Amino acid sequence: MEAVSATMKAINFPATATVPRATVSITVASPWSQTKLNMLTFYAPNPNTRFSSICLPRCSTKPNTDTNNETDQNPTFEPNPSLTTENPSSAVSDEVIPSSSNPLSSLSRGLVLDLGPVGSWDCTDIGSPVVKRFLSDEEERWYMWYHGVSTDSQGSDSIGLAVSSNGVHWERGKGAVKSSADVGLVMSCGNDWWAFDTQSIRPGEVVIMSSAKVRASSAVYWLYYTGYSNEKVDISADSLGFKVLNPENQSSQTGEVLRSLPGLAISQDGRHWARIEGEHHSGALFDVGSEGDWDSLFISSPQVVFHGNGDLRMYYHSFDVGNGVFSIGMARSRDGMKWIKLGKIMGGGPKGCFDELGAMNPYVVKNKKDGNYVMAYEGVGADGRRSIGLAMSAEGLKDWRRVEDEAVLKLATMEDGWDSKGIGSPCLVEMDGDVDEWRLYYRGIGNSGRCGIGMAVSDGSDITRFRRWKGFQV
């Protein structure tokens, strides 16, 4: 295999609205044949935002080695002195606000991140949580990337970052980040008319990699995300009894299905992102399937797992028109940029089950204890309601089996509960240390379509039983 190398230049943006973007070329000697020249497009989420050259804390990864779920939730940190202000407890900003949820209330049980305050970038809608836990000898640090919608964004999703010292109480920002210590809006839709992500963007996964493919002063964050364009997709699914929406906003009244494709961006601080243009003419990593294929309409929720050197796996979902169900498929890559589809791996469940009309929004983790792969996914019932199911696989390929015919997390039983109308977009975190449990972060929908992000915990190491978080045990 040929050596793969790339150089990322450090760029400082002037604080002026006249230069919101800059583009630099990187040279990539790809092990794949006929790989196009990739372009790094640095994107400032705010025209007045200045990019700064910084280094990540070093992860416990070997040079030129990709890492994901096996290590990225518990790497050994050597904190960079310049990043000490990232500690959530010492962050200083007049835009930083704590989460306002009250999990001790029976109606808000499990809620850890509510809508942002009026006027904030995420005051109308939030979801798609991607949660990462980092441990060092000195501290515990949590990051949550999620999508949000403001009142003046015309329904377009953006991506933001919240931080926490325990994964429960989160600090968020009201506006766009301005430094590597800020929290808040970190990435907005693309501005290029030809791009695949001009309408909305939602995070799918954040992977920490140290790679010869994109060289920086340290490991970098790789963000795989869903980008939505203005192109509408026609789905004749009236017989389903509910609207097929994409983005999957159950509170939407438009009923529109937008074309979506997977994208990639990289960052050195998790806040300032550089879009990587894929081989598709729109800048996406790859295209939808051909007419008649199960994924011919859209590609959504790309979530990437590192299986081994030269073996990255992407799980995503689409709507299988031929079978009338949401389905999950996968693709594989050697370098995280060029992908080959492997096909559909999961469709609808048995008649009468919580996922009769399909599975979507997969999140896959390799269990550190037994080496098996665990998939949390959003199941769609016959009435269109969503709940969270679980599947397992020894190899993480096409041998997935549902754990049981029941959801592992169902709708809240209280009619006025914050997540009584729908739950989905799961994100699994396997805890380490003294606590032998799993955490399940998810998006919930209550009355009037109000959304929030919640957390459930497993019954010890039993990953098939989850309960909504009620507070820390004293």
Rosetta blueprint (number, residue, H / E / L):
1 M L
2 E L
3 A L
4 V L
5 S L
6 A L
7 T E
8 M L
9 K L
10 A L
11 I L
12 N L
13 F L
14 P L
15 A L
16 T L
17 A L
18 T L
19 V L
20 P L
21 R E
22 A E
23 T E
24 V E
25 S E
26 I L
27 T L
28 V L
29 A L
30 S L
31 P L
32 W L
33 S L
34 Q L
35 T L
36 K L
37 L L
38 N L
39 M E
40 L E
41 T E
42 F E
43 Y E
44 A L
45 P L
46 N L
47 P L
48 N L
49 T L
50 R L
51 F L
52 S L
53 S L
54 I L
55 C L
56 L L
57 P L
58 R E
59 C L
60 S L
61 T L
62 K L
63 P L
64 N L
65 T E
66 D E
67 T L
68 N L
69 N L
70 E L
71 T L
72 D L
73 Q L
74 N L
75 P L
76 T E
77 F L
78 E E
79 P L
80 N L
81 P H
82 S H
83 L H
84 T H
85 T H
86 E H
87 N L
88 P H
89 S H
90 S H
91 A L
92 V L
93 S L
94 D L
95 E L
96 V E
97 I E
98 P E
99 S L
100 S L
101 S L
102 N L
103 P L
104 L L
105 S L
106 S H
107 L H
108 S H
109 R L
110 G L
111 L E
112 V E
113 L E
114 D L
115 L L
116 G L
117 P L
118 V L
119 G L
120 S L
121 W L
122 D L
123 C L
124 T L
125 D E
126 I E
127 G E
128 S E
129 P E
130 V E
131 V E
132 K E
133 R E
134 F E
135 L E
136 S L
137 D L
138 E L
139 E L
140 E E
141 R E
142 W E
143 Y E
144 M E
145 W E
146 Y E
147 H E
148 G E
149 V E
150 S L
151 T L
152 D L
153 S L
154 Q L
155 G L
156 S L
157 D L
158 S E
159 I E
160 G E
161 L E
162 A E
163 V E
164 S E
165 S L
166 N L
167 G L
168 V L
169 H L
170 W E
171 E E
172 R E
173 G E
174 K L
175 G L
176 A E
177 V L
178 K L
179 S L
180 S L
181 A L
182 D L
183 V L
184 G E
185 L E
186 V E
187 M E
188 S L
189 C L
190 G L
191 N L
192 D L
193 W L
194 W L
195 A L
196 F L
197 D L
198 T L
199 Q L
200 S E
201 I E
202 R E
203 P E
204 G E
205 E E
206 V E
207 V E
208 I E
209 M E
210 S E
211 S L
212 A L
213 K L
214 V L
215 R E
216 A L
217 S L
218 S L
219 A L
220 V E
221 Y E
222 W E
223 L E
224 Y E
225 Y E
226 T E
227 G E
228 Y E
229 S E
230 N E
231 E E
232 K E
233 V L
234 D L
235 I L
236 S L
237 A L
238 D H
239 S H
240 L H
241 G L
242 F L
243 K L
244 V L
245 L L
246 N E
247 P L
248 E L
249 N L
250 Q L
251 S L
252 S L
253 Q L
254 T L
255 G L
256 E L
257 V E
258 L E
259 R E
260 S E
261 L E
262 P E
263 G E
264 L E
265 A E
266 I E
267 S E
268 Q L
269 D L
270 G L
271 R L
272 H L
273 W L
274 A E
275 R E
276 I E
277 E L
278 G L
279 E L
280 H L
281 H L
282 S L
283 G L
284 A L
285 L L
286 F L
287 D L
288 V L
289 G L
290 S L
291 E L
292 G L
293 D L
294 W L
295 D L
296 S L
297 L L
298 F L
299 I L
300 S E
301 S E
302 P E
303 Q E
304 V E
305 V E
306 F E
307 H E
308 G E
309 N L
310 G L
311 D E
312 L E
313 R E
314 M E
315 Y E
316 Y E
317 H E
318 S E
319 F E
320 D E
321 V L
322 G L
323 N L
324 G L
325 V E
326 F E
327 S E
328 I E
329 G E
330 M E
331 A E
332 R E
333 S E
334 R L
335 D L
336 G L
337 M L
338 K L
339 W E
340 I E
341 K E
342 L E
343 G E
344 K E
345 I E
346 M E
347 G L
348 G L
349 G L
350 P L
351 K L
352 G L
353 C L
354 F L
355 D L
356 E L
357 L L
358 G E
359 A E
360 M E
361 N E
362 P E
363 Y E
364 V E
365 V E
366 K E
367 N L
368 K L
369 K L
370 D L
371 G L
372 N L
373 Y E
374 V E
375 M E
376 A E
377 Y E
378 E E
379 G E
380 V E
381 G L
382 A L
383 D L
384 G L
385 R L
386 R E
387 S E
388 I E
389 G E
390 L E
391 A E
392 M E
393 S E
394 A L
395 E L
396 G L
397 L L
398 K L
399 D L
400 W L
401 R E
402 R E
403 V L
404 E L
405 D L
406 E L
407 A L
408 V L
409 L E
410 K L
411 L L
412 A L
413 T L
414 M L
415 E L
416 D L
417 G L
418 W L
419 D L
420 S L
421 K L
422 G E
423 I E
424 G E
425 S E
426 P E
427 C E
428 L E
429 V E
430 E E
431 M L
432 D L
433 G L
434 D L
435 V L
436 D L
437 E L
438 W E
439 R E
440 L E
441 Y E
442 Y E
443 R E
444 G E
445 I E
446 G L
447 N H
448 S H
449 G H
450 R L
451 C E
452 G E
453 I E
454 G E
455 M E
456 A E
457 V E
458 S E
459 D E
460 G L
461 S L
462 D E
463 I E
464 T E
465 R E
466 F E
467 R E
468 R E
469 W L
470 K L
471 G L
472 F L
473 Q L
474 V L
